[in-house]
Amino acid sequence: MIDPILTKLALRRARKHVNPRIVMRSRQTSQTSMIAGFAPGATPSLREEFAAFVAGARTASRVVGALFLREMKTRFGRSRIGYLWAVLEPISHVAVMSFVYWAINRRAPVGDNVILFFVTGVLPYFLFQKTAQHLGGAIRGNHLVLRMPLVTGLDLVVARALLEAATWVAVVLLIFGFLILSGRAALPEQPLVCALAAFVTFAFGFGVGTINAVLMTVWKSWVLIYPMLTRPLYHFSAIFFFIDRIPANLRDWLSWNPLTHAVGWFRVGYVEAYGSVTLDPAYLIKWTVGAVIIGLCMERAAQRAVQSG
């Protein structure tokens, strides 16, 4: 649901201390000299170019900040149930599988902590899945916001992506904080590896989400097609099993799934014993770079169609 009053107030603040002509120049670099106010034929100095870039970046950050606050209000509203569900959803998945393993008297796939194994698989998967899914509706559901000055489709995508990242970080801190304080888990053995794996996984979700945002705007059927195509990934991303302990021919097929490497990379950062011979972070990075480049190019190419709705 769109809240035009909140958005107008926030964007009005964002525009207070900025020259619209400079903003246009920073967003349309091909017309730098004319929009910045230089005389026809004049060449701006490097300092003026940099100043215009900084002014445009500050304006974009204010716009994204205002949209971020609006997204937070729209997503969670004034009720705390939305925040609670963000925490309960991954916990429910872990709880169900932990109960199944307990009921059939099975041990953890690796080590003796089945909860930690499942948590380190569910969280990175949810980071990608929620980011890619929710970014898909960033443009399609905000055409009225796009009619406001200074707002672009990419601003909407970035604002929603930042909200997904902030939500995921809060959920991670709550879940791991509880596990560590209750004695059910230790501190991560390589926290920087966990952070890097999470960042690349988020960037992969951002790239796929940007592609979804464009496709769901120009091709309405993609809203139904994308979930059907990606739903099997939940079962084939090594969330609830250890990929090295399945038959080699099946392992080779699953290794083509970039999310398998995202889950494995995050896991090995938390517990080195979760290391896998099939883990290839470079493979995930290649998918991430490709998805981000394709997504940004598609958003740029479809800008007119996106703006017109």
C-alpha positions as CSV (number, residue, x, y, z in Angstrom):
1,M,0.0,0.0,0.0
2,I,1.4,3.4,-1.0
3,D,1.7,6.2,1.6
4,P,2.0,9.3,-0.5
5,I,1.9,11.7,2.4
6,L,5.0,10.1,4.1
7,T,6.8,9.9,0.8
8,K,6.2,13.5,-0.2
9,L,7.3,14.8,3.1
10,A,10.5,12.7,3.1
11,L,11.3,13.5,-0.5
12,R,10.7,17.2,0.1
13,R,13.3,17.1,2.8
14,A,15.6,15.4,0.4
15,R,15.2,18.1,-2.1
16,K,15.7,21.1,0.2
17,H,19.4,21.6,-0.2
18,V,20.0,20.4,-3.7
19,N,20.0,22.1,-7.1
20,P,17.8,20.0,-9.4
21,R,19.9,20.9,-12.4
22,I,23.0,19.4,-10.7
23,V,21.0,16.3,-9.9
24,M,19.9,15.9,-13.5
25,R,23.5,16.2,-14.6
26,S,24.7,13.5,-12.2
27,R,22.0,11.1,-13.4
28,Q,22.5,11.9,-17.1
29,T,26.2,12.1,-17.5
30,S,26.0,12.4,-21.3
31,Q,24.7,16.0,-20.9
32,T,27.0,17.0,-18.1
33,S,28.0,20.5,-19.3
34,M,24.5,21.7,-20.3
35,I,22.6,20.5,-17.2
36,A,25.2,21.8,-14.8
37,G,24.7,25.3,-16.1
38,F,27.9,25.8,-18.0
39,A,27.9,27.9,-21.1
40,P,27.5,26.0,-24.4
41,G,30.8,24.6,-25.5
42,A,32.4,25.2,-22.1
43,T,34.3,22.3,-20.6
44,P,33.8,21.8,-16.8
45,S,36.9,21.4,-14.7
46,L,37.7,18.1,-12.9
47,R,36.8,19.8,-9.6
48,E,33.4,20.9,-10.9
49,E,32.8,17.4,-12.2
50,F,33.6,15.9,-8.9
51,A,31.5,18.4,-7.0
52,A,28.5,17.7,-9.3
53,F,29.0,13.9,-8.7
54,V,29.1,14.4,-4.9
55,A,26.0,16.5,-5.0
56,G,24.2,13.9,-7.1
57,A,25.3,11.1,-4.8
58,R,24.1,13.0,-1.7
59,T,20.7,13.6,-3.3
60,A,20.4,9.9,-4.3
61,S,21.3,8.8,-0.8
62,R,18.6,11.1,0.7
63,V,16.0,9.8,-1.8
64,V,16.9,6.2,-1.0
65,G,16.8,6.9,2.7
66,A,13.3,8.3,2.4
67,L,12.2,5.4,0.4
68,F,13.8,3.0,2.9
69,L,11.7,4.5,5.7
70,R,8.6,4.3,3.6
71,E,9.4,0.6,2.7
72,M,9.8,-0.2,6.4
73,K,6.5,1.3,7.3
74,T,4.8,-0.4,4.3
75,R,6.3,-3.8,5.0
76,F,5.9,-4.0,8.8
77,G,3.3,-1.3,9.4
78,R,2.6,-0.2,13.0
79,S,2.3,-3.8,14.2
80,R,5.2,-5.8,15.6
81,I,3.8,-9.0,14.0
82,G,5.7,-8.3,10.8
83,Y,9.0,-8.1,12.7
84,L,8.2,-11.2,14.7
85,W,7.4,-13.2,11.6
86,A,10.8,-12.3,10.0
87,V,12.4,-14.1,13.0
88,L,9.9,-16.9,13.3
89,E,9.9,-18.0,9.6
90,P,13.5,-19.3,9.5
91,I,13.2,-20.7,13.0
92,S,10.1,-22.7,12.0
93,H,12.0,-24.3,9.1
94,V,14.8,-25.3,11.4
95,A,12.4,-26.5,14.1
96,V,10.5,-28.8,11.7
97,M,13.6,-30.5,10.3
98,S,15.1,-30.8,13.8
99,F,12.0,-32.5,15.0
100,V,12.0,-34.9,12.0
101,Y,15.6,-35.8,12.7
102,W,14.8,-36.3,16.4
103,A,11.7,-38.4,15.6
104,I,13.6,-40.8,13.3
105,N,16.6,-40.8,15.6
106,R,19.0,-39.5,13.0
107,R,22.3,-37.6,13.8
108,A,23.3,-34.3,12.3
109,P,24.7,-34.6,8.7
110,V,28.0,-33.3,10.1
111,G,29.1,-33.0,13.7
112,D,26.6,-33.5,16.6
113,N,24.7,-30.1,16.5
114,V,21.8,-30.6,14.1
115,I,20.3,-27.2,15.0
116,L,23.5,-25.3,14.1
117,F,23.8,-27.2,10.9
118,F,20.3,-26.4,9.8
119,V,20.5,-22.7,10.9
120,T,23.7,-22.2,8.9
121,G,21.9,-23.6,5.8
122,V,18.5,-21.8,6.2
123,L,19.8,-18.3,6.8
124,P,22.0,-17.8,3.7
125,Y,19.3,-19.4,1.5
126,F,16.7,-17.0,3.0
127,L,19.0,-14.1,2.4
128,F,19.0,-14.8,-1.3
129,Q,15.4,-16.0,-1.6
130,K,13.8,-13.1,0.2
131,T,16.0,-10.4,-1.5
132,A,15.3,-11.8,-5.0
133,Q,11.6,-12.2,-4.3
134,H,10.8,-9.0,-2.6
135,L,12.9,-6.8,-5.0
136,G,10.7,-8.2,-7.8
137,G,7.8,-6.1,-6.7
138,A,9.8,-2.9,-5.9
139,I,8.9,-1.2,-9.2
140,R,5.6,-2.9,-10.1
141,G,3.9,-1.8,-6.9
142,N,5.2,1.8,-6.8
143,H,4.3,3.5,-10.0
144,L,2.8,6.5,-8.2
145,V,6.1,7.0,-6.4
146,L,8.0,7.0,-9.7
147,R,6.0,10.0,-10.8
148,M,7.7,12.1,-8.1
149,P,10.8,14.1,-9.1
150,L,14.2,12.5,-8.6
151,V,12.9,9.0,-8.0
152,T,14.0,6.2,-10.3
153,G,13.2,2.5,-10.5
154,L,16.7,1.8,-9.3
155,D,16.2,3.9,-6.2
156,L,13.2,1.8,-5.3
157,V,15.1,-1.4,-5.8
158,V,18.1,-0.2,-3.7
159,A,15.8,1.0,-0.9
160,R,14.0,-2.4,-0.7
161,A,17.4,-4.3,-0.9
162,L,18.7,-2.3,2.1
163,L,15.6,-3.2,4.1
164,E,16.1,-6.9,3.3
165,A,19.7,-6.7,4.3
166,A,18.9,-4.9,7.6
167,T,16.1,-7.4,8.4
168,W,18.4,-10.4,7.7
169,V,21.2,-9.0,9.9
170,A,18.8,-8.4,12.7
171,V,17.4,-12.0,12.4
172,V,20.9,-13.4,12.3
173,L,21.9,-11.5,15.4
174,L,18.8,-12.7,17.3
175,I,19.1,-16.3,16.3
176,F,22.8,-16.8,16.8
177,G,22.7,-14.6,19.9
178,F,20.2,-17.0,21.5
179,L,22.1,-20.1,20.4
180,I,25.4,-18.8,21.8
181,L,24.0,-17.5,25.1
182,S,22.0,-20.7,25.7
183,G,25.1,-22.8,25.0
184,R,23.8,-24.5,21.9
185,A,26.4,-23.0,19.6
186,A,29.9,-21.4,19.8
187,L,31.1,-18.2,18.2
188,P,31.8,-18.5,14.5
189,E,35.3,-19.8,13.8
190,Q,35.9,-17.5,10.8
191,P,33.4,-14.5,11.1
192,L,35.0,-12.6,8.2
193,V,34.3,-15.6,5.9
194,C,30.7,-15.7,7.1
195,A,30.4,-12.0,6.4
196,L,31.9,-12.3,2.9
197,A,29.7,-15.2,2.0
198,A,26.6,-13.3,3.2
199,F,27.6,-10.2,1.3
200,V,28.1,-12.1,-2.0
201,T,24.9,-14.0,-1.4
202,F,23.1,-10.8,-0.9
203,A,24.6,-9.2,-4.0
204,F,23.5,-12.3,-5.9
205,G,20.0,-11.8,-4.6
206,F,20.2,-8.1,-5.5
207,G,21.1,-8.9,-9.1
208,V,18.4,-11.5,-9.6
209,G,15.9,-9.2,-7.8
210,T,16.7,-6.4,-10.1
211,I,16.1,-8.6,-13.1
212,N,12.8,-9.7,-11.5
213,A,11.8,-6.1,-10.9
214,V,12.2,-5.3,-14.6
215,L,10.6,-8.5,-15.9
216,M,7.6,-8.3,-13.4
217,T,7.0,-4.8,-14.7
218,V,7.2,-5.4,-18.5
219,W,6.0,-9.0,-18.4
220,K,3.2,-9.6,-15.9
221,S,3.3,-13.4,-16.2
222,W,6.8,-13.4,-14.7
223,V,5.2,-12.8,-11.3
224,L,3.9,-16.4,-11.5
225,I,6.7,-18.0,-13.5
226,Y,9.6,-17.0,-11.2
227,P,8.3,-18.7,-8.0
228,M,7.6,-21.9,-9.9
229,L,11.1,-22.0,-11.4
230,T,12.9,-21.3,-8.1
231,R,10.8,-23.2,-5.6
232,P,12.8,-26.5,-6.1
233,L,16.0,-24.7,-5.0
234,Y,14.9,-25.0,-1.4
235,H,15.4,-28.8,-1.7
236,F,18.5,-28.8,-3.9
237,S,20.7,-26.2,-2.2
238,A,22.2,-28.5,0.5
239,I,20.3,-26.8,3.3
240,F,19.3,-30.0,5.2
241,F,22.0,-32.4,3.9
242,F,25.8,-32.5,3.5
243,I,26.6,-32.5,-0.2
244,D,29.7,-34.6,0.1
245,R,27.8,-37.5,1.4
246,I,25.4,-38.0,-1.5
247,P,26.2,-40.0,-4.7
248,A,28.9,-38.5,-6.9
249,N,26.7,-38.2,-10.0
250,L,24.0,-36.3,-8.0
251,R,26.6,-34.2,-6.3
252,D,28.0,-33.1,-9.7
253,W,24.5,-32.0,-10.8
254,L,23.8,-30.1,-7.5
255,S,27.2,-28.3,-7.8
256,W,25.8,-26.4,-10.7
257,N,23.5,-24.6,-8.4
258,P,25.1,-21.4,-7.1
259,L,23.1,-21.5,-3.9
260,T,24.8,-24.7,-2.9
261,H,28.0,-22.8,-2.8
262,A,26.4,-19.9,-1.0
263,V,25.2,-22.2,1.8
264,G,28.5,-24.2,1.9
265,W,30.6,-21.0,2.1
266,F,28.6,-19.5,4.9
267,R,28.7,-22.9,6.8
268,V,32.5,-23.3,6.5
269,G,32.9,-19.8,7.9
270,Y,31.0,-20.7,11.0
271,V,32.4,-24.2,11.5
272,E,35.5,-25.4,9.5
273,A,34.3,-29.0,9.9
274,Y,31.5,-28.2,7.5
275,G,34.0,-27.8,4.7
276,S,33.2,-29.5,1.4
277,V,35.3,-30.6,-1.5
278,T,32.7,-29.3,-3.9
279,L,32.7,-25.7,-2.4
280,D,33.8,-23.2,-5.0
281,P,33.3,-19.5,-3.9
282,A,34.6,-18.3,-7.3
283,Y,31.7,-20.0,-9.0
284,L,29.2,-18.1,-6.9
285,I,31.0,-14.8,-7.4
286,K,30.8,-15.3,-11.2
287,W,27.1,-15.8,-11.0
288,T,26.8,-12.7,-8.7
289,V,28.8,-10.4,-11.0
290,G,26.8,-11.6,-14.1
291,A,23.4,-11.2,-12.3
292,V,24.2,-7.7,-11.1
293,I,25.5,-6.5,-14.5
294,I,22.5,-8.0,-16.3
295,G,20.1,-6.6,-13.8
296,L,21.5,-3.0,-14.0
297,C,21.6,-3.1,-17.8
298,M,18.0,-4.3,-17.9
299,E,16.9,-1.6,-15.5
300,R,18.7,1.0,-17.6
301,A,17.3,-0.3,-20.9
302,A,13.8,-0.6,-19.7
303,Q,13.8,2.8,-17.8
304,R,11.2,4.4,-20.1
305,A,8.8,1.5,-19.8
306,V,9.3,1.3,-16.1
307,Q,8.6,5.0,-15.6
308,S,5.5,4.9,-17.7
309,G,4.3,1.7,-16.0
